[in-house]
């Protein structure tokens, strides 16, 4: 059984309520039907109910008895930034924002969107409604990579272009906790670079070393090492040769990339040339699970995202 099958089985064992807020999208409607039929989660569709599949709870924001309460909460939290009550009302009419309010107040476990909306819109709704997790400085993302029956996490490959050392440390923490939660194995975190243990000198290498130092001071219980080149982090024989004292080299399963260029390029190479299955980008760092999809996603991608959201 591969990692996605395992995740779906775990989701079925304890079905959660997940919001899908892009009811105008045919893929979303087909995914909602499949999720419901396979009992992966209990779906709430948010939006105009005209095309919603029968038997799935559908909520139109303006007709909901919770609408005015959400508007008032949003206004109180955002009025210092100049928002008016009428602007708050218009914002909560947006299914993205209304759906995330269902998550914020515990009416749903999580939300999944992005088949129609841009990543910027999905993250804006998540940040303004649910907010950032306590102790985390940055919202980022990860890809769950499945290859030869093994699972890995690549992070960040979708959100933060050039994280500083503090942000890189927090990205690593979020990714390690998600690996533990989703894959149910012990994370071994590699901070990646074009240098291994001082083999090259550069300010970019220094950033990675600083990030590792911050991470290890905050989270000494999590196995981590750096700076490591990918081969040193992944291949046991290379790890032993390049970093013989490391407890992570050659055995890493959580790979932290120094910037978005390297992370995005790496996951696409692993997917397109290496044959790995890439699931994501999955948003991490928010106080509750509010996931983003690629606008090119398939029905199966939505189903998989919902299953991961349900166990997160």
C-alpha positions in Angstrom: 0.0 0.0 0.0 1.6 3.3 -1.1 1.5 6.5 1.0 -1.6 8.0 -0.6 -3.6 4.8 -0.1 -2.5 4.8 3.6 -3.5 8.4 4.0 -7.0 7.7 2.5 -7.5 4.7 4.8 -6.5 6.9 7.8 -8.9 9.6 6.7 -11.7 7.0 6.3 -11.1 5.7 9.8 -11.9 9.1 11.3 -13.8 11.2 8.8 -13.4 14.9 9.3 -15.5 17.8 8.0 -13.7 19.5 5.1 -14.8 22.7 3.3 -14.6 23.0 -0.5 -15.4 26.6 -1.5 -15.1 26.5 -5.3 -18.5 25.1 -6.1 -18.4 26.7 -9.6 -15.7 24.3 -10.6 -16.7 20.9 -12.1 -13.6 19.2 -10.8 -14.5 20.3 -7.3 -18.0 18.9 -7.6 -16.8 15.6 -9.0 -14.2 15.4 -6.2 -16.9 16.2 -3.6 -19.0 13.3 -4.9 -16.1 10.9 -4.9 -15.0 11.9 -1.4 -18.5 11.5 -0.1 -19.0 8.1 -1.8 -15.7 6.7 -0.5 -16.3 8.2 2.9 -12.9 10.0 3.0 -14.4 13.0 4.6 -17.7 14.8 5.3 -17.7 17.6 2.7 -19.3 21.1 3.1 -19.7 22.9 -0.2 -19.8 26.7 0.0 -21.4 28.8 -2.7 -24.5 28.7 -4.9 -26.1 25.3 -4.5 -27.6 25.1 -8.0 -25.1 22.6 -9.3 -24.2 20.8 -6.0 -24.4 17.0 -5.9 -27.4 15.7 -4.0 -26.7 14.6 -0.4 -23.8 16.9 0.2 -24.3 19.8 2.6 -24.1 23.1 0.7 -24.1 26.5 2.3 -24.7 29.8 0.6 -22.9 32.4 2.8 -25.5 35.2 2.8 -28.3 32.8 3.7 -26.4 31.2 6.6 -27.4 32.1 10.2 -23.7 32.4 10.9 -23.0 35.0 8.3 -23.6 38.1 10.4 -21.5 36.7 13.2 -18.6 36.1 10.8 -19.0 39.6 9.4 -18.8 41.1 12.9 -15.8 39.1 13.9 -13.9 40.0 10.7 -14.8 43.7 11.1 -13.6 43.8 14.7 -10.3 42.2 13.8 -9.7 44.3 10.7 -11.2 47.7 11.5 -7.8 49.0 12.8 -6.6 48.5 9.2 -9.3 50.7 7.9 -12.0 48.2 6.8 -15.6 49.3 7.1 -18.5 47.1 8.2 -19.8 47.0 4.6 -16.4 46.0 3.3 -16.3 43.2 5.9 -19.7 42.0 4.7 -18.6 41.9 1.1 -15.5 40.0 2.1 -17.4 37.3 4.0 -19.7 36.8 1.0 -16.6 35.3 -0.7 -16.8 31.5 -0.2 -13.1 31.4 0.5 -13.4 33.6 3.5 -16.8 32.2 4.7 -15.4 28.6 4.4 -12.3 29.5 6.4 -14.6 31.0 9.1 -16.3 27.6 9.4 -12.8 26.2 10.1 -11.8 29.0 12.5 -14.8 28.5 14.7 -14.7 24.7 14.6 -17.6 23.9 12.3 -15.1 22.2 10.0 -11.6 20.7 10.5 -10.0 22.2 7.4 -10.5 23.7 3.9 -9.2 23.0 0.5 -9.2 25.5 -2.4 -7.1 26.7 -5.3 -8.6 24.9 -8.3 -10.0 28.3 -9.4 -8.5 30.8 -7.0 -4.8 31.9 -7.1 -2.4 30.9 -4.4 -2.3 34.5 -3.3 -6.1 34.6 -2.8 -6.2 31.3 -1.0 -3.3 32.3 1.4 -4.9 35.8 1.9 -8.1 34.2 3.1 -6.2 31.7 5.3 -4.0 34.4 6.9 -6.8 37.0 7.5 -9.3 34.5 9.0 -7.3 31.6 10.5 -4.0 33.3 11.1 -0.4 31.9 11.5 0.3 29.1 14.0 1.7 30.1 17.3 5.5 30.4 17.3 5.8 30.3 13.5 7.2 33.3 11.6 6.2 32.4 8.1 3.5 30.5 6.1 5.1 28.2 3.6 4.4 24.9 1.8 5.6 21.4 1.2 5.3 18.7 -1.4 4.8 15.1 -0.3 7.0 13.1 -2.6 6.3 9.4 -3.1 9.0 7.3 -4.8 9.6 3.6 -4.8 7.2 3.1 -1.9 9.1 5.6 0.2 7.8 9.1 1.2 9.7 12.3 1.6 8.9 16.0 2.1 10.4 18.8 0.0 10.0 22.3 1.5 9.5 25.1 0.6 8.7 24.7 -3.1 5.7 27.0 -3.5 5.4 30.1 -1.3 8.5 31.9 0.1 11.0 33.1 -2.6 14.0 33.8 -0.4 13.6 32.9 3.3 16.0 34.3 5.8 17.6 32.1 8.4 14.8 32.4 11.0 12.1 31.7 8.3 14.1 28.7 7.0 14.2 27.3 10.5 10.5 27.7 10.9 9.9 26.1 7.5 12.0 23.1 8.6 10.0 22.8 11.8 6.6 22.9 10.0 7.8 20.4 7.5 9.2 18.0 10.1 6.0 18.0 12.1 4.0 17.4 8.9 6.2 14.5 8.0 5.7 13.0 11.4 1.9 13.6 11.2 1.3 12.5 7.5 3.9 9.8 7.0 4.0 8.6 10.6 7.8 8.2 10.7 10.6 9.9 12.5 11.7 13.0 10.6 15.4 13.4 9.6 15.8 17.0 8.4 18.5 18.0 5.9 19.2 21.7 5.3 20.3 21.6 1.7 23.0 23.7 0.0 25.6 23.5 -2.8 28.1 22.9 0.0 28.6 20.0 2.5 30.2 20.8 5.8 32.2 23.8 4.7 33.2 22.5 1.3 32.4 25.9 -0.1 32.3 29.4 1.3 29.5 31.8 0.4 26.8 34.0 2.0 24.1 31.6 0.8 25.9 28.8 2.7 26.2 30.9 5.8 22.4 31.5 5.7 21.8 27.7 5.7 24.2 27.2 8.6 22.6 29.9 10.6 19.2 28.4 10.0 20.4 25.0 11.2 21.8 26.6 14.3 18.5 28.3 15.1 16.6 25.1 14.4 18.8 23.0 16.6 18.7 25.4 19.5 14.9 25.5 19.3 14.2 21.9 18.5 17.1 19.7 19.7 14.8 16.7 19.9 14.4 16.6 16.1 17.2 15.0 14.1 18.7 17.6 11.7 21.9 18.5 10.0 23.4 20.8 7.4 24.7 22.2 5.3 24.4 19.2 3.1 24.4 18.7 -0.7 21.5 16.6 -1.9 23.6 13.5 -2.6 25.2 13.7 0.9 21.7 14.0 2.4 20.1 11.2 0.3 22.7 8.6 -0.7 24.1 6.5 2.3 27.5 5.9 0.8 28.0 9.6 -0.2 26.7 10.7 3.2 29.3 8.5 5.0 32.0 9.8 2.9 31.1 13.5 3.0 29.7 13.8 6.5 30.8 10.7 8.4 29.7 12.0 11.9 26.2 13.0 10.8 23.1 11.2 12.0 21.1 12.5 9.0 23.5 12.3 6.0 22.4 9.5 3.7 19.2 9.0 5.6 17.3 12.3 5.3 13.6 12.3 4.6 12.7 16.0 5.0 14.6 18.2 2.6 14.8 21.9 3.3 15.7 24.0 0.3 17.5 27.3 0.7 15.1 29.2 -1.6 12.1 28.8 -3.8 14.1 28.5 -7.0 16.0 25.4 -5.9 12.9 23.8 -4.2 10.6 24.3 -7.1 13.1 23.1 -9.7 14.0 20.1 -7.5 10.5 18.8 -7.0 9.7 19.1 -10.8 12.9 17.3 -11.7 12.1 14.5 -9.2 8.6 14.3 -10.6 9.2 14.6 -14.4 12.6 12.8 -14.7 12.8 10.7 -11.6 9.3 9.3 -11.7 8.3 10.5 -8.2 4.7 11.4 -7.4 4.4 14.9 -6.1 1.5 15.9 -4.0 1.1 19.5 -3.2 1.9 22.3 -2.7 0.4 21.8 0.8 0.2 25.0 2.9 1.8 24.8 6.3 2.2 27.3 9.1 -1.4 28.3 9.5 -3.2 27.8 12.8 -5.6 25.4 11.2 -5.4 23.4 7.9 -6.4 25.5 5.0 -4.8 23.9 1.9 -4.0 25.3 -1.6 -4.4 23.5 -4.9 -2.7 24.1 -8.3 -5.2 25.6 -10.7 -4.2 22.7 -13.1 -5.3 20.1 -10.5 -7.2 17.0 -11.4 -10.2 15.5 -9.5 -7.8 13.0 -7.9 -5.5 15.8 -6.8 -8.4 17.4 -4.9 -9.4 14.1 -3.3 -5.8 13.5 -2.2 -5.6 17.1 -0.8 -8.8 16.5 1.2 -7.5 13.2 2.6 -4.2 14.9 3.7 -6.1 17.8 5.1 -8.3 15.4 7.1 -5.4 13.8 8.9 -3.5 17.1 9.4 
